[in-house]
Amino acid sequence: MNCFVGVDVGTTNIKALAMPSDLSQILAHASTPLTTITPQHGYAEQDPAEIWSAFVQVITEVNKELAQGGHAITHVAFCTAMHSLLPMDADGSPLGNAILWSDNRAEEQANALRSTETDLGKAIYAETGTPLHPMIPLCKLAWMRENDPRVLRRTSHFGSIKEFLWHKLTGEFDVDYSIATATGLFNERKRDWSELAMNFAGIRADQLSTPVSTTHTRSFQPRPETADTGLQEGVSLIIGASDGCLANLGAGAIKKGTATLTIGTSGAIRQTVRKPLRDAEARLFCYYLDEGYYVVGGPTNNGGNVLEWVTEKLTEQDTDAVLAEAATVPPGSDGLLFLPYLQGERAPLWNASVRGAYLHVDWLHTRAHFVRAALEGVLFNLLSINELLTHHTGPARVIHANGGFAQSDLWVQMLADMAGVPVRLNASNESGSMGAILLTMKASGVVKTLDEAAERVAFGTTFQPDLDRHTIYRKAFAKWEEAQKKL
């Protein structure tokens, strides 16, 4: 029996999910946490050695669990977070930590492209489909050119966390089109590196990986440095795509009129379209998933981290207690509004310096109001991104929800009431790993198209919107948008 494994390399952990090719059951699952290093304010890094160790751990655990059931891994596909940057030598050995998407050190360089060098910035966005922000490798490289030229000179190869893992496993420097389109360095139309972007970043094409399709496959050949993975010779390694794109596929959100909303530590709302799309004000991303499939949308920095802030710093309660408290307050929090910008913001503002606020605070407001308003503020911000998305793609008739927030019925029902459309949960909340497995189905010939693969996705509960609550939320959202526009 073919056994497909989807590996999801996120910011907070690495997960692996194993299923047979007919997706009839979960055969094995493993997860291990990762540590984010903050050497100074605004920095966010991870140790590549820890990432590799975590990968080996989850693959080993899955291998053991499969062996107990008489199964073996035949295919491994990768889903990884976007926008990381790792300097490496010619042998693929790291020359430092990986710089993560959440790192804001390149704020000055991003601002330059959005203000003093607007023509260049617009041209780069038009080529790449990547909004200009400190998160993207383009701006991080420009920061390095200006602030750490020694590392720039020493580096033979710049890549992402996925490229580091892929090189460890295959000995090759390849990058899938999906991760490449999230760098700000990739000309989406030509399927090659952008001369405009590379000139701004101060690097050459030979310092970057070879772009390949998301179904690109290599046969695993064990080497001494990979022996501890337990992978057998001949296992098919599928390079896969980015977490945002595979979350859409794994959620079954491929058809027009279906949006995916994900809230983990951060969040995003996305739709799948059939050709590249650009926003006139460069507020939406457009990333490659597969030939004829592009994922367009906007990410937020402020998702589950807002709930974490509420529990750890505002109320000093556990999550269940906080959510129970929020449920005691009516929709709209009796007029209290929260702008959830605790860690700057990506879409729709693309402003790393913006900060949050409570508005219309009144004597009647209790701690429970502040809790509920925070949860509502996260969703209001995502709906403001959806307003932009709707302008380009048309309205969503249904939202597929996943991520950690999907474990809270209260929060998901808020989303349905605010959006005024049904919200469906997937049977499995591991949308990234599931998306990688679905991509494997196409790469291995089990299905011919991603539409066919997406039809295999199973669903759980559907939350229906309440019309009365939707009316209340529409009025509250209008006031929230007025406040947001003043930032």
Secondary structure, DSSP 8 states (H G I E B T S, - for coil): --EEEEEEE-SSEEEEEEEETT--S--EEEEEE---B-SSTT--EE-HHHHHHHHHHHHHHHHHHHHHTT----EEEEEE-SS-BEEE-TTS-BSS-EE-TT--TTHHHHHHHHTTTHHHHHHHHHHH-----TTSHHHHHHHHHHH-HHHHHH-SEEE-HHHHHHHHHHS--EEEHHHHHTTT-EETTTTEE-HHHHHHHT--GGGS-EEE-TT-EEE----GGGGGG---TT-EEEEEEEHHHHHHHHTT--STTEEEEEESSSEEEEEEESS----TTS-SEEEEEETTEEEEEEEES-SHHHHHHIIIIII---HHHHHHHHTTS-TTGGG-EEE--TT-B-TTT-BTT---EEES--TT--HHHHHHHHHHHHHHHHHHHHHHHHHHH---SEEEEESGGGG-HHHHHHHHHHHTS-EEEESSS-HHHHHHHHHHHHHTTS-SSHHHHHTT--EEEEE---HHHHHHHHHHHHHHHHHHHT-
